[in-house]
Amino acid sequence: MRIALATAIAAFALDEDLPPLLDALRERGHLAEAVAWDDPTVSWSRFDLVLLRSTWNYTERPAEFLAWCEAIAAKTHLRNPPALVRWNTDKHYLADLASKGVPVIPAHFLAPGDDPASFPAHAEFVVKPCIGAGSRDTQRYTAPNRAAAIAHAKRLLDAGRHVLVQPYLEAVDTAGETALLFFAGRFSHAIRKGPLLVRDGEATSALFAPEAITPREPSSAEIEVAHRALAAIPGGAPLYARVDLLPSADGPQLLELELTEPSLFFDHAPGSAERFVAAIESTLAG
Protein backbone atom coordinates (compact mmCIF):
# COMPACT_ATOMS: atom_id res chain seq x y z
CA MET A 1 0.00 0.00 0.00
CA ARG A 2 1.26 3.49 -0.84
CA ILE A 3 0.70 5.75 2.19
CA ALA A 4 1.24 9.50 2.61
CA LEU A 5 1.88 10.91 6.06
CA ALA A 6 0.54 14.44 5.73
CA THR A 7 2.61 17.01 7.56
CA ALA A 8 3.27 20.72 6.89
CA ILE A 9 6.27 22.35 5.28
CA ALA A 10 7.09 24.03 8.60
CA ALA A 11 6.69 20.79 10.59
CA PHE A 12 8.92 18.33 8.69
CA ALA A 13 11.79 18.65 11.14
CA LEU A 14 9.58 19.00 14.22
CA ASP A 15 7.37 15.90 14.09
CA GLU A 16 9.11 13.23 16.18
CA ASP A 17 6.41 10.68 15.25
CA LEU A 18 7.32 10.61 11.56
CA PRO A 19 10.56 8.54 11.65
CA PRO A 20 9.24 5.65 13.80
CA LEU A 21 5.96 5.53 11.89
CA LEU A 22 7.70 5.54 8.51
CA ASP A 23 9.96 2.72 9.73
CA ALA A 24 7.03 0.66 11.02
CA LEU A 25 5.08 1.08 7.79
CA ARG A 26 8.05 0.18 5.60
CA GLU A 27 8.82 -2.88 7.72
CA ARG A 28 5.30 -4.10 6.88
CA GLY A 29 6.01 -3.63 3.18
CA HIS A 30 4.16 -0.35 2.65
CA LEU A 31 5.49 2.43 0.45
CA ALA A 32 5.30 5.32 2.90
CA GLU A 33 6.53 8.89 2.67
CA ALA A 34 6.01 12.16 4.49
CA VAL A 35 4.54 14.94 2.35
CA ALA A 36 3.24 18.40 3.20
CA TRP A 37 -0.44 19.22 2.88
CA ASP A 38 0.55 22.80 1.95
CA ASP A 39 2.83 21.71 -0.89
CA PRO A 40 0.84 22.40 -4.09
CA THR A 41 3.09 20.13 -6.18
CA VAL A 42 2.02 16.87 -4.47
CA SER A 43 -0.08 14.46 -6.54
CA TRP A 44 -2.28 13.00 -3.82
CA SER A 45 -4.17 10.59 -6.05
CA ARG A 46 -1.08 8.37 -6.30
CA PHE A 47 -1.56 7.33 -2.66
CA ASP A 48 -3.90 4.60 -1.42
CA LEU A 49 -4.16 6.33 1.95
CA VAL A 50 -3.43 9.84 3.21
CA LEU A 51 -2.92 9.88 6.96
CA LEU A 52 -3.25 13.25 8.69
CA ARG A 53 -0.28 13.77 10.96
CA SER A 54 1.49 17.06 11.69
CA THR A 55 -0.65 19.48 9.66
CA TRP A 56 -0.19 21.86 12.59
CA ASN A 57 -0.42 25.13 10.68
CA TYR A 58 -3.99 24.47 9.50
CA THR A 59 -5.28 26.87 12.17
CA GLU A 60 -3.87 29.77 10.14
CA ARG A 61 -6.15 28.87 7.19
CA PRO A 62 -8.81 26.46 8.44
CA ALA A 63 -11.22 26.88 5.52
CA GLU A 64 -8.46 26.04 3.04
CA PHE A 65 -7.43 23.01 5.09
CA LEU A 66 -10.99 21.65 5.32
CA ALA A 67 -11.45 22.13 1.58
CA TRP A 68 -8.16 20.28 1.04
CA CYS A 69 -9.42 17.40 3.21
CA GLU A 70 -12.60 17.14 1.13
CA ALA A 71 -10.59 17.19 -2.11
CA ILE A 72 -8.22 14.47 -0.88
CA ALA A 73 -11.10 12.26 0.29
CA ALA A 74 -12.61 12.50 -3.20
CA LYS A 75 -9.39 11.04 -4.66
CA THR A 76 -8.34 8.45 -2.09
CA HIS A 77 -8.80 7.35 1.54
CA LEU A 78 -8.26 10.07 4.14
CA ARG A 79 -7.97 9.31 7.84
CA ASN A 80 -9.43 10.63 9.88
CA PRO A 81 -12.28 11.45 7.45
CA PRO A 82 -13.28 15.03 6.52
CA ALA A 83 -16.60 15.14 8.40
CA LEU A 84 -14.90 14.14 11.63
CA VAL A 85 -12.03 16.57 11.04
CA ARG A 86 -14.50 19.41 10.43
CA TRP A 87 -16.27 18.61 13.72
CA ASN A 88 -13.06 18.21 15.70
CA THR A 89 -11.11 21.26 14.50
CA ASP A 90 -13.60 23.62 16.17
CA LYS A 91 -13.67 23.38 19.97
CA HIS A 92 -17.43 23.78 20.00
CA TYR A 93 -17.31 19.97 19.82
CA LEU A 94 -16.69 20.12 23.59
CA ALA A 95 -20.26 21.31 24.07
CA ASP A 96 -21.48 18.32 22.03
CA LEU A 97 -19.54 15.94 24.26
CA ALA A 98 -20.75 17.63 27.44
CA SER A 99 -24.36 17.27 26.26
CA LYS A 100 -23.72 13.51 25.98
CA GLY A 101 -22.55 13.27 29.57
CA VAL A 102 -18.78 13.37 29.04
CA PRO A 103 -17.11 15.22 31.96
CA VAL A 104 -15.72 18.22 30.10
CA ILE A 105 -14.03 21.20 31.73
CA PRO A 106 -16.77 23.88 31.83
CA ALA A 107 -16.65 25.92 28.63
CA HIS A 108 -17.92 29.40 27.81
CA PHE A 109 -17.94 30.37 24.14
CA LEU A 110 -17.77 33.84 22.62
CA ALA A 111 -18.62 34.62 19.00
CA PRO A 112 -17.60 37.68 16.95
CA GLY A 113 -19.96 40.47 17.97
CA ASP A 114 -20.28 39.24 21.56
CA ASP A 115 -19.16 41.37 24.48
CA PRO A 116 -15.58 40.16 25.16
CA ALA A 117 -16.12 40.85 28.89
CA SER A 118 -19.18 38.60 29.18
CA PHE A 119 -17.42 35.42 30.26
CA PRO A 120 -17.85 34.17 33.86
CA ALA A 121 -15.56 35.19 36.71
CA HIS A 122 -12.91 32.65 37.72
CA ALA A 123 -9.97 32.84 40.11
CA GLU A 124 -7.82 31.43 37.32
CA PHE A 125 -8.85 30.75 33.75
CA VAL A 126 -7.67 30.17 30.19
CA VAL A 127 -8.57 32.12 27.04
CA LYS A 128 -8.01 30.37 23.71
CA PRO A 129 -9.34 30.42 20.14
CA CYS A 130 -11.92 27.78 19.21
CA ILE A 131 -9.80 26.85 16.19
CA GLY A 132 -6.27 26.53 17.44
CA ALA A 133 -3.49 24.05 18.16
CA GLY A 134 -0.20 23.79 20.00
CA SER A 135 -1.26 26.35 22.65
CA ARG A 136 -0.87 29.19 20.12
CA ASP A 137 -2.91 32.27 21.10
CA THR A 138 -3.70 30.53 24.41
CA GLN A 139 -3.04 32.25 27.74
CA ARG A 140 -3.63 31.58 31.44
CA TYR A 141 -4.92 34.45 33.57
CA THR A 142 -5.69 35.24 37.19
CA ALA A 143 -8.69 37.31 38.28
CA PRO A 144 -6.63 40.50 38.90
CA ASN A 145 -5.60 40.38 35.23
CA ARG A 146 -9.12 40.04 33.86
CA ALA A 147 -8.69 43.27 31.86
CA ALA A 148 -5.77 41.71 29.95
CA ALA A 149 -7.85 38.59 29.35
CA ILE A 150 -10.71 40.69 27.99
CA ALA A 151 -8.28 42.47 25.67
CA HIS A 152 -6.99 39.07 24.50
CA ALA A 153 -10.53 37.86 23.81
CA LYS A 154 -11.31 41.09 21.98
CA ARG A 155 -8.28 40.71 19.70
CA LEU A 156 -9.42 37.23 18.72
CA LEU A 157 -13.05 38.28 18.23
CA ASP A 158 -12.04 41.33 16.19
CA ALA A 159 -10.10 38.96 13.91
CA GLY A 160 -13.30 37.01 13.30
CA ARG A 161 -12.33 34.12 15.55
CA HIS A 162 -14.53 32.37 18.11
CA VAL A 163 -13.20 32.20 21.67
CA LEU A 164 -13.31 29.60 24.44
CA VAL A 165 -12.89 30.51 28.12
CA GLN A 166 -12.43 27.79 30.75
CA PRO A 167 -11.48 27.71 34.42
CA TYR A 168 -7.89 26.67 35.05
CA LEU A 169 -7.65 23.41 37.00
CA GLU A 170 -4.72 24.04 39.32
CA ALA A 171 -4.07 20.34 40.05
CA VAL A 172 -2.40 20.14 36.63
CA ASP A 173 0.50 22.17 38.06
CA THR A 174 1.54 19.19 40.20
CA ALA A 175 -0.07 16.14 38.58
CA GLY A 176 0.28 17.20 34.95
CA GLU A 177 -2.00 16.26 32.07
CA THR A 178 -2.71 12.70 30.96
CA ALA A 179 -3.01 11.92 27.25
CA LEU A 180 -4.40 8.50 26.34
CA LEU A 181 -3.82 7.13 22.85
CA PHE A 182 -6.34 4.87 21.11
CA PHE A 183 -5.94 3.11 17.76
CA ALA A 184 -9.17 1.84 16.16
CA GLY A 185 -10.87 2.21 19.54
CA ARG A 186 -8.31 0.15 21.47
CA PHE A 187 -6.10 1.67 24.16
CA SER A 188 -2.41 1.72 23.17
CA HIS A 189 -0.50 3.84 25.70
CA ALA A 190 -0.53 7.03 27.73
CA ILE A 191 1.85 9.86 28.51
CA ARG A 192 2.10 12.66 31.04
CA LYS A 193 2.49 16.24 29.93
CA GLY A 194 3.87 18.76 32.33
CA PRO A 195 1.92 22.02 32.77
CA LEU A 196 2.15 24.18 29.65
CA LEU A 197 0.71 27.54 30.61
CA VAL A 198 2.51 30.03 32.86
CA ARG A 199 0.28 32.10 35.12
CA ASP A 200 -0.32 35.50 33.46
CA GLY A 201 2.39 34.60 30.92
CA GLU A 202 2.65 35.24 27.21
CA ALA A 203 1.23 32.95 24.53
CA THR A 204 3.72 30.99 22.47
CA SER A 205 4.60 32.38 19.05
CA ALA A 206 6.04 29.05 17.85
CA LEU A 207 4.22 26.34 15.91
CA PHE A 208 3.55 24.67 19.26
CA ALA A 209 4.56 25.21 22.89
CA PRO A 210 7.46 23.08 24.23
CA GLU A 211 6.21 20.04 26.16
CA ALA A 212 7.73 17.90 28.94
CA ILE A 213 6.63 14.33 28.11
CA THR A 214 7.03 11.14 30.15
CA PRO A 215 5.26 7.76 29.98
CA ARG A 216 2.29 7.35 32.32
CA GLU A 217 0.07 4.49 33.47
CA PRO A 218 -3.48 5.92 33.43
CA SER A 219 -5.83 5.35 36.35
CA SER A 220 -9.00 3.31 35.98
CA ALA A 221 -10.98 6.56 36.29
CA GLU A 222 -9.03 8.09 33.40
CA ILE A 223 -9.57 4.99 31.25
CA GLU A 224 -13.30 5.13 32.00
CA VAL A 225 -13.61 8.82 31.04
CA ALA A 226 -11.59 8.22 27.87
CA HIS A 227 -13.93 5.41 26.81
CA ARG A 228 -16.94 7.66 27.47
CA ALA A 229 -15.40 10.30 25.20
CA LEU A 230 -14.73 7.76 22.44
CA ALA A 231 -18.29 6.45 22.67
CA ALA A 232 -19.62 9.98 22.10
CA ILE A 233 -17.69 10.55 18.85
CA PRO A 234 -20.04 10.87 15.85
CA GLY A 235 -19.74 7.68 13.83
CA GLY A 236 -17.86 5.80 16.55
CA ALA A 237 -14.18 5.49 17.42
CA PRO A 238 -11.95 6.49 14.47
CA LEU A 239 -8.58 5.14 13.38
CA TYR A 240 -6.74 7.28 15.91
CA ALA A 241 -7.77 9.38 18.88
CA ARG A 242 -5.97 11.12 21.71
CA VAL A 243 -7.92 11.88 24.86
CA ASP A 244 -6.37 14.67 26.95
CA LEU A 245 -7.50 14.74 30.58
CA LEU A 246 -6.83 17.02 33.53
CA PRO A 247 -7.24 16.11 37.21
CA SER A 248 -9.90 17.82 39.32
CA ALA A 249 -11.63 17.40 42.67
CA ASP A 250 -14.50 15.78 40.75
CA GLY A 251 -12.27 13.29 38.94
CA PRO A 252 -10.67 13.43 35.47
CA GLN A 253 -12.11 16.03 33.12
CA LEU A 254 -11.72 16.25 29.36
CA LEU A 255 -9.51 19.05 28.10
CA GLU A 256 -9.32 18.00 24.44
CA LEU A 257 -10.35 15.11 22.21
CA GLU A 258 -7.71 15.16 19.48
CA LEU A 259 -8.87 13.49 16.25
CA THR A 260 -7.13 15.57 13.58
CA GLU A 261 -3.35 15.92 13.96
CA PRO A 262 -2.35 14.82 17.47
CA SER A 263 1.16 13.81 18.38
CA LEU A 264 1.08 10.10 19.24
CA PHE A 265 4.35 9.92 21.23
CA PHE A 266 5.66 6.67 19.76
CA ASP A 267 9.10 7.20 21.32
CA HIS A 268 7.58 6.92 24.81
CA ALA A 269 5.85 3.57 24.22
CA PRO A 270 7.79 0.70 22.63
CA GLY A 271 5.68 -1.13 20.05
CA SER A 272 3.13 1.66 19.71
CA ALA A 273 4.07 2.55 16.12
CA GLU A 274 3.64 -1.11 15.17
CA ARG A 275 0.24 -1.18 16.93
CA PHE A 276 -0.80 1.85 14.94
CA VAL A 277 0.23 0.22 11.66
CA ALA A 278 -1.76 -2.89 12.60
CA ALA A 279 -4.80 -0.67 13.23
CA ILE A 280 -4.34 1.01 9.85
CA GLU A 281 -4.22 -2.34 8.10
CA SER A 282 -7.23 -3.78 9.92
CA THR A 283 -9.32 -0.64 9.43
CA LEU A 284 -8.74 -0.46 5.67
CA ALA A 285 -9.15 -4.21 5.27
CA GLY A 286 -12.58 -3.94 6.89
Wavefront OBJ file of the C-alpha trace (Angstrom):
o trace
v 0.000 0.000 0.000
v 1.258 3.494 -0.840
v 0.703 5.751 2.185
v 1.240 9.500 2.611
v 1.879 10.909 6.064
v 0.536 14.441 5.729
v 2.612 17.012 7.559
v 3.266 20.717 6.892
v 6.269 22.346 5.275
v 7.085 24.033 8.599
v 6.694 20.794 10.592
v 8.917 18.331 8.692
v 11.792 18.654 11.142
v 9.578 18.998 14.218
v 7.369 15.905 14.095
v 9.107 13.233 16.177
v 6.410 10.683 15.251
v 7.321 10.606 11.561
v 10.562 8.539 11.647
v 9.240 5.647 13.795
v 5.956 5.527 11.887
v 7.697 5.538 8.512
v 9.960 2.723 9.732
v 7.030 0.655 11.024
v 5.082 1.084 7.791
v 8.051 0.185 5.600
v 8.818 -2.885 7.725
v 5.300 -4.095 6.879
v 6.010 -3.629 3.185
v 4.160 -0.352 2.654
v 5.489 2.435 0.446
v 5.303 5.318 2.896
v 6.534 8.893 2.672
v 6.010 12.163 4.491
v 4.539 14.943 2.349
v 3.238 18.404 3.199
v -0.436 19.219 2.878
v 0.547 22.796 1.951
v 2.829 21.706 -0.895
v 0.838 22.401 -4.091
v 3.086 20.135 -6.179
v 2.018 16.872 -4.470
v -0.077 14.459 -6.537
v -2.281 12.997 -3.823
v -4.175 10.587 -6.048
v -1.085 8.368 -6.302
v -1.558 7.329 -2.657
v -3.900 4.603 -1.422
v -4.164 6.333 1.951
v -3.430 9.841 3.212
v -2.925 9.878 6.964
v -3.246 13.251 8.688
v -0.280 13.774 10.960
v 1.487 17.062 11.693
v -0.655 19.482 9.664
v -0.194 21.857 12.589
v -0.423 25.132 10.681
v -3.989 24.472 9.505
v -5.284 26.872 12.172
v -3.870 29.766 10.142
v -6.150 28.867 7.189
v -8.811 26.464 8.439
v -11.223 26.884 5.519
v -8.462 26.044 3.042
v -7.433 23.013 5.090
v -10.987 21.647 5.319
v -11.449 22.131 1.579
v -8.161 20.282 1.037
v -9.420 17.401 3.210
v -12.600 17.142 1.128
v -10.593 17.190 -2.107
v -8.220 14.466 -0.879
v -11.095 12.264 0.291
v -12.613 12.498 -3.199
v -9.388 11.043 -4.656
v -8.335 8.453 -2.087
v -8.800 7.354 1.537
v -8.262 10.072 4.140
v -7.970 9.314 7.838
v -9.426 10.626 9.884
v -12.277 11.452 7.451
v -13.280 15.027 6.521
v -16.602 15.145 8.400
v -14.898 14.142 11.631
v -12.034 16.573 11.036
v -14.503 19.409 10.432
v -16.270 18.609 13.720
v -13.057 18.214 15.696
v -11.110 21.256 14.499
v -13.601 23.624 16.169
v -13.667 23.380 19.965
v -17.434 23.778 19.997
v -17.313 19.971 19.816
v -16.688 20.122 23.592
v -20.264 21.307 24.072
v -21.480 18.319 22.034
v -19.538 15.937 24.255
v -20.749 17.634 27.442
v -24.359 17.274 26.258
v -23.716 13.514 25.977
v -22.547 13.272 29.573
v -18.780 13.374 29.040
v -17.109 15.216 31.958
v -15.723 18.221 30.099
v -14.026 21.202 31.728
v -16.766 23.884 31.829
v -16.648 25.916 28.630
v -17.919 29.401 27.807
v -17.937 30.367 24.137
v -17.772 33.842 22.618
v -18.623 34.623 18.997
v -17.603 37.678 16.951
v -19.964 40.468 17.965
v -20.280 39.235 21.561
v -19.159 41.366 24.484
v -15.577 40.157 25.162
v -16.117 40.851 28.890
v -19.182 38.600 29.176
v -17.423 35.424 30.257
v -17.845 34.169 33.862
v -15.564 35.187 36.711
v -12.907 32.651 37.723
v -9.973 32.845 40.111
v -7.816 31.427 37.315
v -8.847 30.747 33.750
v -7.675 30.172 30.191
v -8.566 32.115 27.043
v -8.014 30.370 23.712
v -9.345 30.417 20.142
v -11.917 27.778 19.207
v -9.804 26.852 16.192
v -6.266 26.535 17.435
v -3.487 24.047 18.157
v -0.200 23.790 20.000
v -1.261 26.349 22.652
v -0.866 29.188 20.124
v -2.914 32.265 21.105
v -3.698 30.530 24.414
v -3.040 32.247 27.743
v -3.628 31.580 31.437
v -4.919 34.449 33.574
v -5.694 35.237 37.195
v -8.693 37.310 38.282
v -6.633 40.497 38.899
v -5.595 40.379 35.234
v -9.119 40.035 33.862
v -8.689 43.270 31.855
v -5.765 41.712 29.952
v -7.849 38.590 29.350
v -10.714 40.695 27.991
v -8.275 42.470 25.665
v -6.994 39.072 24.501
v -10.527 37.858 23.809
v -11.309 41.092 21.976
v -8.281 40.706 19.700
v -9.419 37.228 18.717
v -13.048 38.280 18.233
v -12.043 41.332 16.187
v -10.101 38.962 13.911
v -13.305 37.006 13.295
v -12.335 34.118 15.554
v -14.527 32.375 18.109
v -13.202 32.195 21.665
v -13.306 29.598 24.437
v -12.889 30.514 28.117
v -12.434 27.789 30.752
v -11.481 27.713 34.424
v -7.890 26.675 35.050
v -7.649 23.413 37.001
v -4.718 24.038 39.316
v -4.069 20.344 40.049
v -2.397 20.138 36.634
v 0.504 22.169 38.062
v 1.542 19.190 40.204
v -0.074 16.144 38.581
v 0.277 17.198 34.954
v -1.997 16.263 32.067
v -2.713 12.702 30.963
v -3.011 11.924 27.252
v -4.399 8.498 26.345
v -3.816 7.134 22.846
v -6.337 4.867 21.108
v -5.944 3.114 17.758
v -9.167 1.838 16.159
v -10.869 2.210 19.536
v -8.306 0.154 21.468
v -6.101 1.666 24.163
v -2.413 1.720 23.175
v -0.499 3.839 25.696
v -0.532 7.033 27.725
v 1.846 9.860 28.512
v 2.105 12.660 31.045
v 2.489 16.240 29.929
v 3.870 18.762 32.332
v 1.922 22.024 32.770
v 2.153 24.180 29.650
v 0.711 27.542 30.610
v 2.506 30.027 32.855
v 0.283 32.101 35.122
v -0.319 35.499 33.456
v 2.388 34.603 30.921
v 2.651 35.241 27.207
v 1.230 32.952 24.534
v 3.719 30.991 22.467
v 4.603 32.384 19.051
v 6.041 29.054 17.851
v 4.217 26.344 15.908
v 3.552 24.672 19.261
v 4.564 25.211 22.889
v 7.456 23.082 24.234
v 6.214 20.037 26.165
v 7.734 17.904 28.942
v 6.628 14.330 28.112
v 7.035 11.138 30.146
v 5.256 7.761 29.979
v 2.287 7.347 32.317
v 0.075 4.495 33.467
v -3.476 5.916 33.435
v -5.831 5.346 36.347
v -9.000 3.307 35.982
v -10.981 6.556 36.286
v -9.029 8.086 33.401
v -9.566 4.994 31.250
v -13.298 5.134 31.995
v -13.612 8.821 31.044
v -11.593 8.220 27.869
v -13.928 5.413 26.806
v -16.938 7.657 27.465
v -15.400 10.305 25.205
v -14.728 7.760 22.443
v -18.287 6.455 22.675
v -19.616 9.983 22.097
v -17.687 10.547 18.848
v -20.039 10.868 15.849
v -19.743 7.677 13.830
v -17.861 5.799 16.554
v -14.184 5.486 17.422
v -11.952 6.488 14.468
v -8.575 5.136 13.376
v -6.735 7.278 15.906
v -7.765 9.376 18.876
v -5.966 11.119 21.707
v -7.923 11.878 24.858
v -6.371 14.674 26.949
v -7.496 14.738 30.583
v -6.827 17.016 33.534
v -7.235 16.106 37.213
v -9.897 17.817 39.321
v -11.628 17.396 42.669
v -14.499 15.779 40.746
v -12.265 13.291 38.939
v -10.670 13.430 35.471
v -12.113 16.031 33.119
v -11.721 16.247 29.359
v -9.508 19.048 28.100
v -9.319 18.000 24.435
v -10.350 15.111 22.211
v -7.712 15.160 19.481
v -8.866 13.492 16.250
v -7.131 15.570 13.576
v -3.351 15.925 13.961
v -2.348 14.818 17.465
v 1.158 13.812 18.378
v 1.083 10.097 19.244
v 4.355 9.916 21.227
v 5.664 6.665 19.763
v 9.102 7.199 21.318
v 7.577 6.921 24.806
v 5.845 3.571 24.224
v 7.785 0.699 22.633
v 5.677 -1.129 20.054
v 3.131 1.662 19.708
v 4.067 2.550 16.122
v 3.639 -1.109 15.174
v 0.243 -1.185 16.925
v -0.800 1.854 14.936
v 0.230 0.219 11.661
v -1.761 -2.886 12.598
v -4.796 -0.672 13.230
v -4.335 1.014 9.854
v -4.220 -2.342 8.098
v -7.235 -3.778 9.920
v -9.324 -0.637 9.433
v -8.735 -0.459 5.674
v -9.152 -4.207 5.265
v -12.579 -3.939 6.893
l 1 2 3 4 5 6 7 8 9 10 11 12 13 14 15 16 17 18 19 20 21 22 23 24 25 26 27 28 29 30 31 32 33 34 35 36 37 38 39 40 41 42 43 44 45 46 47 48 49 50 51 52 53 54 55 56 57 58 59 60 61 62 63 64 65 66 67 68 69 70 71 72 73 74 75 76 77 78 79 80 81 82 83 84 85 86 87 88 89 90 91 92 93 94 95 96 97 98 99 100 101 102 103 104 105 106 107 108 109 110 111 112 113 114 115 116 117 118 119 120 121 122 123 124 125 126 127 128 129 130 131 132 133 134 135 136 137 138 139 140 141 142 143 144 145 146 147 148 149 150 151 152 153 154 155 156 157 158 159 160 161 162 163 164 165 166 167 168 169 170 171 172 173 174 175 176 177 178 179 180 181 182 183 184 185 186 187 188 189 190 191 192 193 194 195 196 197 198 199 200 201 202 203 204 205 206 207 208 209 210 211 212 213 214 215 216 217 218 219 220 221 222 223 224 225 226 227 228 229 230 231 232 233 234 235 236 237 238 239 240 241 242 243 244 245 246 247 248 249 250 251 252 253 254 255 256 257 258 259 260 261 262 263 264 265 266 267 268 269 270 271 272 273 274 275 276 277 278 279 280 281 282 283 284 285 286
